[in-house]
Amino acid sequence: MTFIATLILAFGMSMDAFAAALGKGASLHRPNFKEALRTGLIFGVIEMLTPLIGWAIGLAASRYIMAWDHWVAFALLTVLGGRMIMEGFRQTADDPCEAPQRHGFMVLAMTAVATSLDALAVGVGLAFLQVNIVLTALTIGAATTIMATTGVMVGRFIGPIMGKWAEVLGGVVLISIGCTILSEHLGLFS
C-alpha cells in the first residue's frame, strides 16, 4: 500500500470522528484549543489502537468481529446520541444556557470507540495485505487527531449560534453516524 493510499484511508476513516467531534464541540461552552486537542488525542489514540487490535486478531476471528461490530457501534452511538438529545430537551427557556466546559473522559472514549469499530475491521483486512501496520495505524491516529480537533473547533462556532439546540444536533449526528454504519454493513442502500 502506498503512502498516498494510506493517507486516503486514514482521512476517510476519520470522517465519522470529525462529525462526532463537531457535535461535541457545539455542545460545549466556547471550547478552547487545549480542549479540542484533548478530544482529538482521545479519538486519535483509540482510532490508532483499533486497527492494531484488528490486525492482531487476524483471520481466526475476522468473521465473528465483522458479524457484530456494526451492531455495537450502532448501539453505542444511539445511546450516547439519545442521551445528548434528552439533555438538550431538558433545558428550558428559563434555564441559563450553561454548557459544560469539557466532556468527561469516559463519554469521549465511548464515542471514540463507537466511531472506530470500523478501524478494527479494517485492521483485520490489513492482516491479509503486505502493509506496515504500525505506520498505517499511526497515520490513521494522526489523521483522526487532526480531524477531531478541527471538528471541536468548528463546533465552537456553531454552538453559540444554535444555543441549547447544539446538544440536540450533536445527538442527532451521533445517531445518524450509527445508522449509517449499520445500513452500510447491512447493505440497505447499496
MARPAKE-56384 format. One line per field, with one value per atom (N, C-alpha, C): residue number from 1; residue in three letters; x, y, z; atom name. Coordinates in steps of 0.02 Angstrom, whole numbers, plus 32768, in hexadecimal, padded with zeros to 4 digits. Atoms other than C-alpha are relative to their C-alpha. Last residue first. Layout:
BEGIN
sefi (NUM; ...)
marke (ALA; ...)
px (X; ...)
py (Y; ...)
pz (Z; ...)
marti (CA; ...)
// end
This chain:
BEGIN
sefi (190; 190; 190; 189; 189; 189; 188; 188; 188; 187; 187; 187; 186; 186; 186; 185; 185; 185; 184; 184; 184; 183; 183; 183; 182; 182; 182; 181; 181; 181; 180; 180; 180; 179; 179; 179; 178; 178; 178; 177; 177; 177; 176; 176; 176; 175; 175; 175; 174; 174; 174; 173; 173; 173; 172; 172; 172; 171; 171; 171; 170; 170; 170; 169; 169; 169; 168; 168; 168; 167; 167; 167; 166; 166; 166; 165; 165; 165; 164; 164; 164; 163; 163; 163; 162; 162; 162; 161; 161; 161; 160; 160; 160; 159; 159; 159; 158; 158; 158; 157; 157; 157; 156; 156; 156; 155; 155; 155; 154; 154; 154; 153; 153; 153; 152; 152; 152; 151; 151; 151; 150; 150; 150; 149; 149; 149; 148; 148; 148; 147; 147; 147; 146; 146; 146; 145; 145; 145; 144; 144; 144; 143; 143; 143; 142; 142; 142; 141; 141; 141; 140; 140; 140; 139; 139; 139; 138; 138; 138; 137; 137; 137; 136; 136; 136; 135; 135; 135; 134; 134; 134; 133; 133; 133; 132; 132; 132; 131; 131; 131; 130; 130; 130; 129; 129; 129; 128; 128; 128; 127; 127; 127; 126; 126; 126; 125; 125; 125; 124; 124; 124; 123; 123; 123; 122; 122; 122; 121; 121; 121; 120; 120; 120; 119; 119; 119; 118; 118; 118; 117; 117; 117; 116; 116; 116; 115; 115; 115; 114; 114; 114; 113; 113; 113; 112; 112; 112; 111; 111; 111; 110; 110; 110; 109; 109; 109; 108; 108; 108; 107; 107; 107; 106; 106; 106; 105; 105; 105; 104; 104; 104; 103; 103; 103; 102; 102; 102; 101; 101; 101; 100; 100; 100; 99; 99; 99; 98; 98; 98; 97; 97; 97; 96; 96; 96; 95; 95; 95; 94; 94; 94; 93; 93; 93; 92; 92; 92; 91; 91; 91; 90; 90; 90; 89; 89; 89; 88; 88; 88; 87; 87; 87; 86; 86; 86; 85; 85; 85; 84; 84; 84; 83; 83; 83; 82; 82; 82; 81; 81; 81; 80; 80; 80; 79; 79; 79; 78; 78; 78; 77; 77; 77; 76; 76; 76; 75; 75; 75; 74; 74; 74; 73; 73; 73; 72; 72; 72; 71; 71; 71; 70; 70; 70; 69; 69; 69; 68; 68; 68; 67; 67; 67; 66; 66; 66; 65; 65; 65; 64; 64; 64; 63; 63; 63; 62; 62; 62; 61; 61; 61; 60; 60; 60; 59; 59; 59; 58; 58; 58; 57; 57; 57; 56; 56; 56; 55; 55; 55; 54; 54; 54; 53; 53; 53; 52; 52; 52; 51; 51; 51; 50; 50; 50; 49; 49; 49; 48; 48; 48; 47; 47; 47; 46; 46; 46; 45; 45; 45; 44; 44; 44; 43; 43; 43; 42; 42; 42; 41; 41; 41; 40; 40; 40; 39; 39; 39; 38; 38; 38; 37; 37; 37; 36; 36; 36; 35; 35; 35; 34; 34; 34; 33; 33; 33; 32; 32; 32; 31; 31; 31; 30; 30; 30; 29; 29; 29; 28; 28; 28; 27; 27; 27; 26; 26; 26; 25; 25; 25; 24; 24; 24; 23; 23; 23; 22; 22; 22; 21; 21; 21; 20; 20; 20; 19; 19; 19; 18; 18; 18; 17; 17; 17; 16; 16; 16; 15; 15; 15; 14; 14; 14; 13; 13; 13; 12; 12; 12; 11; 11; 11; 10; 10; 10; 9; 9; 9; 8; 8; 8; 7; 7; 7; 6; 6; 6; 5; 5; 5; 4; 4; 4; 3; 3; 3; 2; 2; 2; 1; 1; 1)
marke (SER; SER; SER; PHE; PHE; PHE; LEU; LEU; LEU; GLY; GLY; GLY; LEU; LEU; LEU; HIS; HIS; HIS; GLU; GLU; GLU; SER; SER; SER; LEU; LEU; LEU; ILE; ILE; ILE; THR; THR; THR; CYS; CYS; CYS; GLY; GLY; GLY; ILE; ILE; ILE; SER; SER; SER; ILE; ILE; ILE; LEU; LEU; LEU; VAL; VAL; VAL; VAL; VAL; VAL; GLY; GLY; GLY; GLY; GLY; GLY; LEU; LEU; LEU; VAL; VAL; VAL; GLU; GLU; GLU; ALA; ALA; ALA; TRP; TRP; TRP; LYS; LYS; LYS; GLY; GLY; GLY; MET; MET; MET; ILE; ILE; ILE; PRO; PRO; PRO; GLY; GLY; GLY; ILE; ILE; ILE; PHE; PHE; PHE; ARG; ARG; ARG; GLY; GLY; GLY; VAL; VAL; VAL; MET; MET; MET; VAL; VAL; VAL; GLY; GLY; GLY; THR; THR; THR; THR; THR; THR; ALA; ALA; ALA; MET; MET; MET; ILE; ILE; ILE; THR; THR; THR; THR; THR; THR; ALA; ALA; ALA; ALA; ALA; ALA; GLY; GLY; GLY; ILE; ILE; ILE; THR; THR; THR; LEU; LEU; LEU; ALA; ALA; ALA; THR; THR; THR; LEU; LEU; LEU; VAL; VAL; VAL; ILE; ILE; ILE; ASN; ASN; ASN; VAL; VAL; VAL; GLN; GLN; GLN; LEU; LEU; LEU; PHE; PHE; PHE; ALA; ALA; ALA; LEU; LEU; LEU; GLY; GLY; GLY; VAL; VAL; VAL; GLY; GLY; GLY; VAL; VAL; VAL; ALA; ALA; ALA; LEU; LEU; LEU; ALA; ALA; ALA; ASP; ASP; ASP; LEU; LEU; LEU; SER; SER; SER; THR; THR; THR; ALA; ALA; ALA; VAL; VAL; VAL; ALA; ALA; ALA; THR; THR; THR; MET; MET; MET; ALA; ALA; ALA; LEU; LEU; LEU; VAL; VAL; VAL; MET; MET; MET; PHE; PHE; PHE; GLY; GLY; GLY; HIS; HIS; HIS; ARG; ARG; ARG; GLN; GLN; GLN; PRO; PRO; PRO; ALA; ALA; ALA; GLU; GLU; GLU; CYS; CYS; CYS; PRO; PRO; PRO; ASP; ASP; ASP; ASP; ASP; ASP; ALA; ALA; ALA; THR; THR; THR; GLN; GLN; GLN; ARG; ARG; ARG; PHE; PHE; PHE; GLY; GLY; GLY; GLU; GLU; GLU; MET; MET; MET; ILE; ILE; ILE; MET; MET; MET; ARG; ARG; ARG; GLY; GLY; GLY; GLY; GLY; GLY; LEU; LEU; LEU; VAL; VAL; VAL; THR; THR; THR; LEU; LEU; LEU; LEU; LEU; LEU; ALA; ALA; ALA; PHE; PHE; PHE; ALA; ALA; ALA; VAL; VAL; VAL; TRP; TRP; TRP; HIS; HIS; HIS; ASP; ASP; ASP; TRP; TRP; TRP; ALA; ALA; ALA; MET; MET; MET; ILE; ILE; ILE; TYR; TYR; TYR; ARG; ARG; ARG; SER; SER; SER; ALA; ALA; ALA; ALA; ALA; ALA; LEU; LEU; LEU; GLY; GLY; GLY; ILE; ILE; ILE; ALA; ALA; ALA; TRP; TRP; TRP; GLY; GLY; GLY; ILE; ILE; ILE; LEU; LEU; LEU; PRO; PRO; PRO; THR; THR; THR; LEU; LEU; LEU; MET; MET; MET; GLU; GLU; GLU; ILE; ILE; ILE; VAL; VAL; VAL; GLY; GLY; GLY; PHE; PHE; PHE; ILE; ILE; ILE; LEU; LEU; LEU; GLY; GLY; GLY; THR; THR; THR; ARG; ARG; ARG; LEU; LEU; LEU; ALA; ALA; ALA; GLU; GLU; GLU; LYS; LYS; LYS; PHE; PHE; PHE; ASN; ASN; ASN; PRO; PRO; PRO; ARG; ARG; ARG; HIS; HIS; HIS; LEU; LEU; LEU; SER; SER; SER; ALA; ALA; ALA; GLY; GLY; GLY; LYS; LYS; LYS; GLY; GLY; GLY; LEU; LEU; LEU; ALA; ALA; ALA; ALA; ALA; ALA; ALA; ALA; ALA; PHE; PHE; PHE; ALA; ALA; ALA; ASP; ASP; ASP; MET; MET; MET; SER; SER; SER; MET; MET; MET; GLY; GLY; GLY; PHE; PHE; PHE; ALA; ALA; ALA; LEU; LEU; LEU; ILE; ILE; ILE; LEU; LEU; LEU; THR; THR; THR; ALA; ALA; ALA; ILE; ILE; ILE; PHE; PHE; PHE; THR; THR; THR; MET; MET; MET)
px (7FCF; 7ADC; 7FE1; 8002; 7A68; 8033; 8043; 7A39; 7FFC; 800A; 7ADC; 7FBB; 8039; 7AD6; 7FF0; 7FEF; 7B85; 7FC7; 7FCB; 7B60; 8010; 801D; 7AB7; 8036; 802B; 7B05; 7FE6; 7FD6; 7B93; 7FD7; 7FDA; 7B1A; 802D; 802D; 7AA2; 8025; 8011; 7B2E; 7FD3; 7FC3; 7B6C; 7FF3; 7FFA; 7ABA; 803E; 8030; 7AA8; 8004; 7FE8; 7B47; 7FD2; 7FC5; 7B10; 8019; 8019; 7A64; 8039; 801F; 7AB6; 7FE6; 7FCA; 7B26; 7FE6; 7FE0; 7A8F; 8038; 802F; 7A34; 801D; 7FFB; 7ACE; 7FD0; 7FBF; 7AD8; 8006; 800C; 7A1D; 8041; 800E; 7A41; 7FF5; 8016; 7A95; 7FF3; 8038; 7A9E; 7FE6; 8035; 7B0A; 7FC2; 8022; 7B74; 7FC7; 8023; 7B96; 7FDD; 8046; 7BC2; 7FD8; 8022; 7C61; 7FB6; 7FFD; 7CA7; 7FD9; 803B; 7C6E; 7FFD; 8037; 7CF3; 7FBF; 7FF7; 7D74; 7FCA; 8012; 7D31; 8006; 8048; 7D34; 7FEA; 8020; 7DE5; 7FB4; 7FEE; 7E23; 7FDE; 8029; 7DC4; 800E; 8046; 7E0F; 7FD3; 8008; 7EC2; 7FB6; 7FF2; 7EBD; 7FF4; 803B; 7E68; 800A; 8036; 7EF0; 7FC2; 7FEF; 7F78; 7FC8; 8006; 7F25; 800E; 8047; 7F0E; 7FF5; 801D; 7FC3; 7FB6; 7FEA; 8000; 7FE3; 8026; 7F97; 8013; 8046; 7FDF; 7FD6; 8003; 8091; 7FB8; 7FF1; 8079; 7FFC; 803C; 8020; 800D; 7FE0; 80AD; 7FC8; 7FFD; 8049; 8028; 7FBB; 8054; 8005; 7FD8; 7F9B; 8048; 7FF8; 7F34; 802F; 7FD7; 7F49; 800D; 7FB9; 7F0A; 802E; 7FF4; 7E5B; 8049; 8005; 7E5C; 800F; 7FC3; 7E98; 8002; 7FCD; 7E0A; 8042; 800C; 7D91; 8033; 7FF0; 7DDC; 7FF8; 7FB7; 7DDA; 8017; 7FF1; 7D1E; 804C; 8007; 7D11; 800B; 7FC3; 7D59; 7FFA; 7FF0; 7CBB; 803D; 8038; 7C79; 800F; 8003; 7D22; 7FC9; 7FC8; 7D33; 8001; 8010; 7C85; 8037; 8035; 7CAD; 7FEC; 7FE3; 7D53; 7FCB; 7FD9; 7D02; 801D; 802F; 7C7C; 8026; 8025; 7CFD; 7FCE; 7FD6; 7D73; 7FD8; 7FDB; 7CED; 8027; 8021; 7CBB; 802C; 7FDF; 7CFB; 7FD5; 7FC0; 7CC2; 8025; 7FC5; 7C0E; 8040; 7FE4; 7B85; 803E; 7FBC; 7B2F; 8018; 7FE0; 7A97; 8049; 7FC8; 7A40; 8024; 7FBE; 79A1; 8036; 7FF0; 7901; 8046; 7FF0; 78F5; 8015; 803B; 78FA; 8017; 7FF5; 798C; 7FC1; 800B; 794E; 8009; 8047; 793F; 7FF0; 8011; 79FB; 7FB8; 7FE3; 7A1D; 7FEE; 8027; 79A4; 801A; 8041; 79F9; 7FD5; 7FF5; 7AA5; 7FBF; 7FF1; 7A6B; 800A; 803F; 7A1E; 8008; 8026; 7AC2; 7FBD; 7FDF; 7B25; 7FDA; 8007; 7AA8; 801F; 8046; 7A9C; 7FF5; 800D; 7B59; 7FB7; 7FDC; 7B76; 7FEF; 801C; 7AEE; 8022; 8044; 7B20; 7FE3; 7FF9; 7BD9; 7FBC; 7FE3; 7BB1; 8006; 8034; 7B3E; 8018; 802F; 7BC0; 7FC7; 7FE3; 7C46; 7FD0; 8024; 7BD6; 801C; 8047; 7BFB; 7FDB; 8025; 7C9E; 7FB6; 7FFC; 7CE8; 7FD4; 8026; 7CAD; 7FFF; 8047; 7CE5; 7FD4; 8019; 7D90; 7FB5; 803E; 7DB0; 7FE0; 8026; 7E33; 7FBD; 802F; 7E6E; 7FD2; 7FF5; 7EC2; 7FC8; 8032; 7EAC; 8002; 7FE8; 7F4F; 7FCF; 7FCA; 7F17; 8019; 801D; 7E75; 8033; 8024; 7ED1; 7FE2; 7FCC; 7F4A; 7FE0; 7FE7; 7EB7; 8038; 8030; 7E65; 8018; 7FFC; 7EFC; 7FD3; 7FC0; 7F0E; 8004; 8003; 7E55; 8041; 802D; 7E60; 7FFC; 7FDF; 7EF9; 7FD4; 7FC8; 7EAC; 8022; 801A; 7E03; 803A; 8026; 7E56; 7FE5; 7FD1; 7ED5; 7FDD; 7FDF; 7E50; 8030; 8032; 7DEB; 801F; 800D; 7E85; 7FCE; 7FC8; 7EB1; 7FF9; 8008; 7E04; 8038; 8036; 7E12; 7FF5; 7FE8; 7EBC; 7FCB; 7FD8; 7E7B; 8019; 7FC1; 7DF3; 8028; 7FC5; 7D3F; 803F; 7FC4; 7CC2; 803F; 7FFD; 7C3F; 8044; 7FD7; 7C30; 7FFB; 8024; 7BA1; 8027; 803A; 7BE6; 7FDB; 7FEA; 7C8E; 7FC7; 7FE5; 7C41; 8015; 8038; 7BD7; 8017; 8025; 7C6F; 7FC5; 7FDE; 7CD0; 7FDF; 800F; 7C50; 8020; 8047; 7C5A; 7FED; 800A; 7D18; 7FB8; 7FE6; 7D1F; 7FF8; 8034; 7CAD; 8017; 803A; 7D24; 7FC9; 8007; 7DC1; 7FC2; 8016; 7DB8; 7FF4; 8043; 7DBF; 7FE4; 802F; 7E52; 7FB8; 8000; 7EB5; 7FCD; 8021; 7E86; 7FF9; 8047; 7EB5; 7FD8; 801E; 7F58; 7FB6; 8006; 7F80; 7FE1; 803A; 7F5A; 7FF5; 803C; 7FD2; 7FC1; 800C; 8057; 7FC2; 7FD8; 8048; 7FEF; 802A; 8000; 802D)
py (800D; 7FEF; 7FE3; 7FCD; 8047; 7FF4; 7FE6; 7FBE; 8030; 7FF7; 7F5E; 801B; 802A; 7F20; 8005; 8046; 7F62; 7FD1; 8015; 8008; 7FB7; 8009; 8018; 7FEB; 803B; 7FF9; 7FF4; 803B; 8075; 7FC1; 8008; 80F7; 7FC3; 801B; 80DC; 7FF5; 8045; 80F3; 7FDF; 8027; 8190; 7FB6; 8006; 81D3; 7FD8; 8033; 81AE; 7FF5; 8041; 8210; 7FC7; 8012; 82A2; 7FBB; 8016; 82A6; 7FE9; 8042; 82AD; 7FE4; 8030; 833D; 7FB9; 800D; 8398; 7FCD; 8029; 8386; 7FED; 8043; 83C7; 7FD0; 801D; 845C; 7FB9; 8032; 847F; 7FDF; 8041; 84D6; 7FC9; 8000; 8566; 7FBA; 802E; 8550; 7FFE; 7FEF; 85E6; 7FD7; 7FC2; 85D0; 8015; 8004; 8519; 8040; 8013; 852E; 8002; 7FC8; 8590; 7FF1; 7FC6; 8516; 803A; 8003; 8486; 803B; 7FEA; 84BB; 8001; 7FB8; 84AD; 801D; 7FDC; 8404; 804B; 8005; 83C2; 8025; 7FCF; 8402; 8000; 7FBE; 83A1; 8037; 7FF7; 8308; 8043; 7FF7; 8317; 800C; 7FC2; 8332; 800E; 7FCA; 82A8; 8043; 7FFA; 8235; 8037; 7FE2; 8254; 800B; 7FBA; 8233; 8024; 7FDB; 8192; 804A; 7FFC; 8152; 8028; 7FD1; 817B; 8009; 7FBD; 8125; 8036; 7FEF; 808B; 8046; 7FF5; 8085; 8016; 7FC0; 809C; 8010; 7FCC; 8010; 8045; 7FF1; 7FA0; 8037; 7FF1; 7FA8; 8017; 7FBA; 7F5A; 8005; 7FF2; 7EB9; 804A; 7FDA; 7E93; 8008; 8026; 7E0C; 8022; 803A; 7E56; 7FD5; 7FF0; 7EF9; 7FC6; 8003; 7EAE; 800E; 8047; 7E8D; 7FF8; 8020; 7F3F; 7FB6; 7FF0; 7F7E; 7FE0; 802C; 7F21; 800D; 8043; 7F77; 7FCF; 8006; 801D; 7FBB; 8011; 8006; 7FF9; 8049; 7FFF; 7FEB; 801F; 80AF; 7FB4; 7FE9; 8119; 7FDE; 800D; 80B4; 8016; 8048; 80B2; 7FF0; 8011; 816E; 7FB6; 7FE6; 818C; 7FED; 802B; 811B; 8017; 8042; 8174; 7FD2; 7FF9; 8221; 7FBD; 7FF0; 81F2; 8006; 803D; 819B; 800D; 802E; 8232; 7FC3; 8030; 82AB; 7FCF; 8041; 8336; 7FD3; 803A; 83E6; 7FC2; 7FE9; 8496; 7FC8; 8016; 845E; 801B; 803C; 84C9; 7FEC; 800E; 8542; 7FBE; 802C; 857F; 7FF5; 7FDE; 85C8; 7FCE; 8016; 8567; 802C; 7FDD; 85CB; 7FED; 7FBB; 8596; 8027; 7FD7; 84E3; 8047; 7FB9; 846B; 8025; 7FF3; 83B9; 804A; 7FF1; 83B5; 800E; 7FC3; 83C2; 8015; 7FC8; 8341; 8042; 7FF7; 82C8; 803B; 7FE3; 82E3; 800C; 7FB9; 82C5; 8022; 7FDD; 8224; 804B; 7FF8; 81E9; 8026; 7FCC; 8209; 800E; 7FC0; 81A5; 803A; 7FF1; 8115; 8044; 7FF0; 8119; 8012; 7FBD; 8124; 8014; 7FCE; 808F; 8047; 7FFC; 8024; 8037; 7FE4; 804A; 8009; 7FB9; 802B; 8022; 7FE0; 7F85; 804B; 7FFE; 7F51; 8023; 7FCB; 7F80; 8007; 7FBF; 7F19; 8039; 7FD8; 7E7E; 8045; 8012; 7E0B; 802D; 7FDB; 7E64; 7FEF; 7FB9; 7E29; 8026; 7FF2; 7D75; 804B; 8005; 7D66; 800F; 7FC9; 7DAB; 7FFB; 7FE5; 7D37; 8034; 802F; 7CC2; 801B; 802C; 7D30; 7FD9; 8021; 7DBC; 7FD3; 8035; 7DE4; 7FD6; 8035; 7E44; 7FC5; 8022; 7EAC; 7FC4; 8027; 7ED7; 7FD8; 8038; 7F0C; 7FD3; 802D; 7F76; 7FC2; 802A; 7FBD; 7FD1; 8031; 7FEE; 7FDA; 8043; 803E; 7FCD; 801E; 80D3; 7FB8; 8012; 8100; 7FE1; 803A; 80F9; 7FEA; 803A; 8169; 7FC2; 8018; 81E2; 7FC3; 8020; 81F4; 7FE1; 803B; 8217; 7FDA; 8034; 8288; 7FC1; 801D; 82EB; 7FC8; 8029; 8305; 7FDD; 8039; 8344; 7FD0; 802E; 83AF; 7FC3; 801F; 83FF; 7FCD; 8031; 841C; 7FDC; 8035; 8471; 7FC9; 802F; 84D2; 7FC7; 7FE4; 8523; 7FCA; 8029; 84E8; 8021; 7FE4; 8578; 7FD7; 7FB7; 852A; 8019; 7FE3; 8478; 804C; 8004; 842D; 801C; 7FD4; 8467; 8000; 7FBB; 8418; 8031; 7FF7; 836D; 8049; 7FFE; 8378; 800C; 7FC4; 83A3; 8009; 7FCA; 831A; 8044; 8007; 8299; 8039; 7FF0; 82D8; 7FFC; 7FB8; 82DB; 8013; 7FDF; 822C; 804C; 8008; 81F0; 801E; 7FD4; 823C; 7FF9; 7FCE; 81EC; 802D; 801F; 814B; 8033; 801C; 81AA; 7FE2; 7FC8; 8210; 7FE9; 7FE1; 8174; 8038; 802C; 8113; 8022; 7FFF; 81A7; 7FD4; 7FC0; 81B9; 8004; 8001; 80FF; 8041; 802C; 8105; 7FFD; 7FDA; 819A; 7FD8; 7FCF; 813B; 8029; 7FC3; 80A9; 8030; 7FC6; 8000; 803E)
pz (8035; 7F9C; 7FC3; 8034; 8015; 7FC9; 800C; 808F; 7FC6; 8048; 8081; 7FEF; 8012; 8136; 7FB5; 7FF4; 8156; 7FED; 802D; 8103; 8009; 8043; 815C; 7FCE; 8002; 8207; 7FB9; 7FF8; 81EF; 7FF9; 803E; 81AB; 8004; 8033; 823D; 7FBD; 7FEF; 82BA; 7FCC; 800E; 8263; 800E; 8049; 8263; 7FEC; 8014; 831D; 7FB4; 7FE9; 833F; 7FEB; 8028; 82D1; 8016; 8041; 8324; 7FD3; 7FF7; 83CE; 7FBF; 7FF4; 8398; 8009; 8041; 8350; 8008; 8025; 83F7; 7FBC; 7FE3; 8451; 7FDD; 8014; 83DC; 801B; 8034; 83F3; 7FE9; 7FE1; 8499; 7FCC; 7FBA; 843E; 801A; 7FF6; 8381; 8047; 802F; 8358; 800F; 7FEA; 83F4; 7FD2; 7FC0; 83C7; 8016; 800D; 830E; 8041; 8020; 8331; 7FF2; 7FD4; 83B0; 7FE3; 7FD5; 8341; 8030; 802B; 82C3; 8029; 800B; 834F; 7FD2; 7FC2; 8386; 7FF6; 7FF5; 82D4; 803E; 802C; 82B6; 800A; 7FE5; 834D; 7FD7; 7FC4; 830F; 8021; 8012; 8260; 803D; 8025; 8298; 7FF2; 7FD1; 831A; 7FDF; 7FD5; 829C; 8034; 8027; 821C; 802B; 800B; 829E; 7FD9; 7FC1; 82D8; 7FF8; 7FF1; 8226; 8040; 8030; 81FD; 800D; 7FEB; 829C; 7FD2; 7FC3; 8271; 8018; 8014; 81BF; 803C; 8024; 81FE; 7FEC; 7FCF; 827E; 7FDE; 7FD6; 8202; 8032; 7FC1; 8181; 802F; 7FEA; 80F7; 8040; 7FED; 8093; 8012; 802F; 8090; 801B; 803E; 80E5; 7FCE; 7FEF; 8194; 7FC1; 800D; 8149; 8011; 8048; 8143; 7FEF; 8012; 81FE; 7FB6; 7FE8; 8219; 7FF0; 8031; 81AC; 8014; 803A; 821E; 7FC9; 7FE9; 82B7; 7FC5; 8005; 825A; 8018; 8046; 8242; 7FF6; 8009; 82FF; 7FB8; 801B; 8305; 7FF9; 8043; 8316; 7FE2; 802D; 83A9; 7FB9; 800D; 83FE; 7FCE; 802B; 83EB; 7FEF; 8042; 8432; 7FCF; 801B; 84C5; 7FBA; 8012; 84E0; 7FE3; 803D; 84D8; 7FEA; 8036; 8556; 7FBE; 8013; 85C4; 7FC7; 8025; 85C4; 7FE7; 7FD9; 85FA; 7FD4; 7FF9; 8585; 8029; 801F; 859F; 800A; 801A; 85CE; 7FDC; 7FDB; 85DF; 7FE0; 801F; 8592; 8028; 7FE9; 8606; 7FE2; 8031; 85A6; 8013; 8020; 863E; 7FD3; 7FEA; 8653; 7FE2; 7FC2; 8637; 801A; 8011; 8580; 803E; 8011; 85B9; 7FF0; 7FF4; 85B4; 7FEB; 7FB9; 85BE; 8010; 7FF5; 8500; 8049; 8024; 84E8; 800B; 7FDB; 8570; 7FDF; 7FC3; 851C; 8029; 8013; 8474; 803D; 8010; 84C0; 7FED; 7FC1; 8513; 7FF3; 7FDC; 8471; 8040; 8022; 8417; 8022; 7FF3; 8497; 7FE0; 7FB8; 8493; 800F; 7FF3; 83D4; 8049; 801A; 83C0; 800B; 7FD9; 8432; 7FE9; 7FBC; 83E3; 8029; 8003; 832F; 8046; 8010; 8352; 8000; 7FC4; 83A8; 7FF4; 7FCD; 8319; 803F; 8012; 8296; 8032; 7FF1; 82EF; 7FEF; 7FCD; 82F3; 800C; 7FFA; 825F; 8031; 8032; 8235; 8002; 7FF3; 82D8; 7FCF; 7FC3; 82C6; 800F; 8010; 8210; 803D; 8029; 823C; 7FF2; 7FE5; 82CF; 7FD3; 7FD6; 828B; 8016; 8022; 81FC; 802F; 803F; 825A; 7FE8; 7FFF; 8312; 7FC0; 7FD5; 8310; 8003; 8024; 827B; 8028; 8037; 82D2; 7FDA; 7FE0; 8370; 7FCA; 7FE6; 830A; 8020; 8037; 82A7; 8016; 801A; 834D; 7FC3; 7FE1; 839F; 7FE0; 8010; 832A; 801A; 8047; 8331; 7FE9; 8007; 83EF; 7FB8; 7FE1; 83F0; 7FF9; 8028; 8374; 801C; 803C; 83CB; 7FD8; 7FE9; 8472; 7FC4; 7FEB; 841E; 8019; 803B; 83C2; 8012; 8021; 8461; 7FC4; 7FD3; 84BC; 7FE1; 8009; 8424; 802E; 8042; 8426; 7FF4; 7FFB; 84E1; 7FBE; 7FD4; 84CC; 8008; 8027; 8436; 802B; 8018; 849E; 7FDB; 7FF3; 84AB; 7FE4; 801E; 84A9; 800F; 7FFA; 851C; 7FE8; 7FCA; 84DD; 8000; 7FC1; 8477; 803B; 8002; 83D0; 8043; 7FFA; 83F5; 8002; 7FBC; 8417; 800A; 7FD1; 8379; 8047; 8010; 8310; 8030; 7FDC; 8369; 7FF2; 7FB9; 832E; 8028; 7FF5; 827B; 804A; 800B; 827C; 800F; 7FC4; 82C9; 7FFA; 7FCD; 823C; 8043; 800D; 81BE; 8034; 7FCB; 820A; 7FF7; 7FC2; 81A4; 8038; 800A; 8101; 8040; 7FFC; 8142; 7FF3; 7FBD; 816B; 8004; 7FD1; 80CD; 8044; 8014; 805E; 8030; 7FEC; 80BE; 7FEF; 7FB7; 80AD; 8019; 7FF0; 7FF3; 804B; 8013; 7FE3; 800F; 7FCB; 8045; 7FF1; 8005; 7FCE; 8039; 8000; 8000; 8000)
marti (N; CA; C; N; CA; C; N; CA; C; N; CA; C; N; CA; C; N; CA; C; N; CA; C; N; CA; C; N; CA; C; N; CA; C; N; CA; C; N; CA; C; N; CA; C; N; CA; C; N; CA; C; N; CA; C; N; CA; C; N; CA; C; N; CA; C; N; CA; C; N; CA; C; N; CA; C; N; CA; C; N; CA; C; N; CA; C; N; CA; C; N; CA; C; N; CA; C; N; CA; C; N; CA; C; N; CA; C; N; CA; C; N; CA; C; N; CA; C; N; CA; C; N; CA; C; N; CA; C; N; CA; C; N; CA; C; N; CA; C; N; CA; C; N; CA; C; N; CA; C; N; CA; C; N; CA; C; N; CA; C; N; CA; C; N; CA; C; N; CA; C; N; CA; C; N; CA; C; N; CA; C; N; CA; C; N; CA; C; N; CA; C; N; CA; C; N; CA; C; N; CA; C; N; CA; C; N; CA; C; N; CA; C; N; CA; C; N; CA; C; N; CA; C; N; CA; C; N; CA; C; N; CA; C; N; CA; C; N; CA; C; N; CA; C; N; CA; C; N; CA; C; N; CA; C; N; CA; C; N; CA; C; N; CA; C; N; CA; C; N; CA; C; N; CA; C; N; CA; C; N; CA; C; N; CA; C; N; CA; C; N; CA; C; N; CA; C; N; CA; C; N; CA; C; N; CA; C; N; CA; C; N; CA; C; N; CA; C; N; CA; C; N; CA; C; N; CA; C; N; CA; C; N; CA; C; N; CA; C; N; CA; C; N; CA; C; N; CA; C; N; CA; C; N; CA; C; N; CA; C; N; CA; C; N; CA; C; N; CA; C; N; CA; C; N; CA; C; N; CA; C; N; CA; C; N; CA; C; N; CA; C; N; CA; C; N; CA; C; N; CA; C; N; CA; C; N; CA; C; N; CA; C; N; CA; C; N; CA; C; N; CA; C; N; CA; C; N; CA; C; N; CA; C; N; CA; C; N; CA; C; N; CA; C; N; CA; C; N; CA; C; N; CA; C; N; CA; C; N; CA; C; N; CA; C; N; CA; C; N; CA; C; N; CA; C; N; CA; C; N; CA; C; N; CA; C; N; CA; C; N; CA; C; N; CA; C; N; CA; C; N; CA; C; N; CA; C; N; CA; C; N; CA; C; N; CA; C; N; CA; C; N; CA; C; N; CA; C; N; CA; C; N; CA; C; N; CA; C; N; CA; C; N; CA; C; N; CA; C; N; CA; C; N; CA; C; N; CA; C; N; CA; C; N; CA; C; N; CA; C; N; CA; C; N; CA; C; N; CA; C; N; CA; C; N; CA; C; N; CA; C; N; CA; C; N; CA; C; N; CA; C; N; CA; C; N; CA; C; N; CA; C; N; CA; C; N; CA; C; N; CA; C; N; CA; C; N; CA; C; N; CA; C; N; CA; C; N; CA; C; N; CA; C; N; CA; C; N; CA; C; N; CA; C; N; CA; C; N; CA; C; N; CA; C)
// end
